[in-house]
Amino acid sequence: MCVLLAAVALGDLFSLYAGGRLRADVATDGGFSFVSQDRLDQAHHLFQVYDQMHTIGLLACAALFITWFHRMRRNAGALVPDRFGMGPGWAIGAWFVPGGFLWMPYRIAVGMWSAGTRAAPSADPARVSVWPVNLWWGSFVGSVQLGQYAS
């Protein structure tokens, strides 16, 4: 998983290089927005290569993450089986429910977090702080919305 995330990060750095190269080409022609067609074709090719690398890397990371999420849900369900309203299969299926993917995985993650952080068997699950889950989920939903806006 870490290797795939590193590959995606390297792909993002490659994208910055390609964008910087295109910007440098435009900036060096005396302030006019003229770049030769060959340079534009090369920049377009670099962005196509990046897009292919990025798509493959993200799909692989998503598959590994969903597998990990399912295993964590299954293990958390073994710790406290009465805490979850949905079965472990929903840790996979919730990501593919249209509209539901914005809140169903969050509810599963909160259940897993509270199952894993309880101090004692008698600890109240409502008293467990879920700010790390909220931060993670807020960044996920924010990135989805930002991606929709940017596209």
C-alpha positions in Angstrom: 0.0 0.0 0.0 2.8 2.4 0.9 4.6 1.7 -2.3 1.4 2.4 -4.3 0.8 5.7 -2.5 4.5 6.7 -3.1 4.0 5.9 -6.8 0.9 8.1 -6.9 2.8 10.9 -5.2 5.7 10.5 -7.7 3.1 10.8 -10.4 1.9 14.0 -8.9 5.4 15.3 -8.9 5.8 14.3 -12.5 2.6 16.4 -13.2 4.1 19.4 -11.5 7.2 19.0 -13.6 5.2 18.8 -16.9 3.1 21.8 -15.9 6.2 23.8 -14.9 7.9 22.9 -18.1 4.9 24.2 -20.1 4.8 27.4 -18.0 8.5 28.0 -18.6 8.0 27.6 -22.3 5.2 30.2 -22.3 7.1 32.6 -20.0 10.3 32.6 -22.1 8.8 34.0 -25.3 8.8 37.6 -24.3 5.4 37.8 -22.6 3.4 36.6 -25.5 1.3 33.5 -25.2 2.8 31.7 -28.2 4.4 28.3 -27.9 5.3 26.1 -30.9 3.0 23.3 -31.7 5.8 20.7 -31.1 6.2 22.0 -27.5 2.5 21.9 -26.9 2.3 18.3 -28.3 5.2 17.3 -26.0 3.4 18.8 -23.0 0.2 17.1 -23.9 2.0 13.8 -24.2 3.5 14.2 -20.8 0.1 15.0 -19.3 -1.3 11.9 -21.0 1.4 9.7 -19.5 0.8 11.2 -16.1 -3.0 10.6 -16.4 -2.5 6.9 -17.2 0.0 6.5 -14.3 -2.3 8.3 -11.9 -5.4 6.4 -12.9 -3.7 3.0 -12.5 -2.1 4.0 -9.2 -5.4 5.3 -7.8 -7.4 2.3 -8.8 -4.8 0.0 -7.2 -4.8 2.1 -4.0 -8.6 2.1 -3.9 -8.7 -1.7 -4.2 -6.2 -2.2 -1.5 -7.8 0.4 0.8 -11.3 -1.2 0.4 -9.8 -4.6 1.2 -8.1 -3.2 4.3 -11.3 -1.4 5.3 -13.3 -4.7 5.0 -10.7 -6.6 7.1 -10.7 -3.9 9.8 -14.5 -4.0 9.9 -14.5 -7.8 10.2 -12.0 -7.7 13.0 -13.8 -4.8 14.8 -17.0 -6.8 14.6 -15.3 -9.7 16.3 -14.4 -7.4 19.2 -17.8 -5.9 19.7 -20.4 -7.6 17.5 -23.4 -5.6 18.9 -21.9 -2.2 17.9 -22.6 -2.5 14.2 -25.9 -2.4 12.4 -24.5 -3.5 9.0 -22.6 -6.6 8.2 -18.9 -6.7 7.2 -19.8 -6.9 3.5 -21.1 -3.3 3.8 -17.5 -2.2 4.3 -17.0 -3.0 0.6 -20.5 -2.3 -0.7 -21.0 1.1 0.9 -18.4 2.6 -1.3 -20.4 1.7 -4.4 -23.9 2.9 -3.3 -24.7 6.1 -5.3 -25.0 9.0 -2.8 -24.6 6.6 0.1 -20.8 6.6 -0.3 -20.8 10.1 1.2 -22.0 8.8 4.6 -22.2 5.0 4.9 -18.4 4.3 5.0 -18.2 7.1 7.6 -20.7 5.4 9.9 -18.8 2.1 9.5 -15.5 3.9 10.3 -16.9 5.6 13.4 -18.0 2.1 14.6 -14.6 0.6 14.0 -12.9 3.6 15.7 -15.1 3.4 18.8 -14.6 -0.4 18.9 -10.8 -0.1 18.7 -10.4 2.8 21.1 -12.6 1.8 24.0 -10.7 1.9 27.3 -12.5 -0.9 29.0 -15.3 -3.4 28.2 -17.8 -1.2 30.1 -16.7 2.1 28.4 -19.4 4.2 26.8 -19.0 4.3 23.0 -20.6 7.7 22.9 -17.7 9.2 25.0 -15.0 8.1 22.5 -13.6 11.1 20.6 -14.0 10.6 16.9 -12.1 13.7 15.7 -9.5 11.7 13.7 -12.3 10.0 11.8 -14.0 13.3 11.2 -10.8 14.8 9.9 -10.2 11.9 7.6 -13.7 11.9 6.3 -13.9 15.7 5.9 -10.7 15.6 3.8 -12.1 12.8 1.7 -15.5 14.5 1.0 -13.7 17.8 0.5 -11.4 16.3 -2.1 -14.4 14.7 -3.9 -16.2 18.0 -4.0 -13.1 19.9 -5.1 -12.5 17.3 -7.8 -16.1 17.7 -9.1 -15.8 21.5 -9.1 -12.4 21.5 -10.8 -13.6 19.1 -13.6 
